[in-house]
Amino acid sequence: MASTRSFALALLLAGWAASACPAAQEQTGNPQLKSIEAITFGPDGLLVLGDGRGAQVVTIQTGDTTPTKWADVKIDDLRAQLAGRVGTDAKGIDVVKMAVNPASQVAYILVRKLDGKQDLILTVDGSGKVREFALDKVKYTRFTLPPGEKSPITKITDLTYVDGRILVAAQASDKFASKIIVIDSEATKDAASFISTETYHVAHGRWETNAPIRTVIPYEENGKKFLVGAFTCTPIVKYSLENLSAGGRVKGTSVIELGNGNTPLNMFVYEKGGKKYILMNHIRMFHARNPVGPSPYWTAKVDYDILLETQKVNDKAIYRTKGKASVSETDRAQIATDYHGVIHMARLGSDRALVVRTDDQKNLSLGVLPLP
């Protein structure tokens, strides 16, 4: 996810006194994570991890900055390859998340070892070599998350790093349960602050405060800063991050509805032919009765300029489809047919994506696809 200069400066003015946490300092050792629910990268190989159970975000200096080149690598037995590195068999792990380090192009894959409910990180380089990324002796910084209005967060769903700021999508058990957390990784005090979100769910036809943001990207428009998120059933929504206060609330603007019955998984922006697009993959809950394609996992290619929309928003937002899910009724959002079956994806340079794909037997493979 690309960095944007001077991001979210307005969020961190002196008025942000409430819902803040103490300054964070770099340490060496094991960060003692209770969970790893989200993963992304900052500059120079900085690994950013979201630990919802531990109510914290941790950054790790990986030192992984030497570029690796990806050939047409394909790992057909990915689950077994990953499981073998952590001392179990293919049925003993879940593949939870994946991110590509922009500095090295090495993939970092989050796996959950089922026998002890342990979250681990494995890496795959451009030659297909699988290694474990050990957390026992790393340089790390811990950012403890402040409580919500009435309760701590229960889950971190996604996060992104933008010019020294970490934007976190999280869920609490408050009335306004959907949260955006802003962390200034360079702050000397008051490093993190909560914002509650209110979102118009297009397919549901109502404003909601509890539904969690599933995946996020940063966005800038006319010098103003936004966070763009996607939700189940599947609106894409932008939230202005200007002139907010800690503990405050922000009302989103829903710009397109990709279809009822989908849960978004990953999202990133890319450019092709001089035009920008959002690529977002999903799992479809209604696959059996109204499929998008041959797999319940499908991917949408969305016109990036849809984020500029000001008239057709919220209750007037464009629908990709209102009937047969396999047919897009607008050219603003198309189905990326080459990405059917993709359960995890991350941008790999300017023209490719690294993907984890499943087949109808639930086998997993890792490979490289051109961006659509």
Protein Blocks (a to p, Z undefined) as FASTA:
>chain_A
ZZdehihklmmgfklmghpacdddddedjehiabdfbdcddeehiacdddfknopadddd
ehpabccdddfddcfklmlmmmmmnopafklpccfbdcddfklopacdddddfklopacd
ddddfkopacdddfkbccdddddddddfkbccfbdfbdcdeehiacdddddfbfblbccd
dddfkbcbhkbccdddddddfknopacfkbccfbdcdddeehiacdddddehiacddddf
ehiaehiacddddfbdfbghiacfbdcdddeehiacdddddddfklmmocfblbfbdcdd
ddfklmmpmklgcjlpccfbfcbfkbcfbfkbccdfklgoiabdcdehjkbccdddddfk
opacddddddZZ
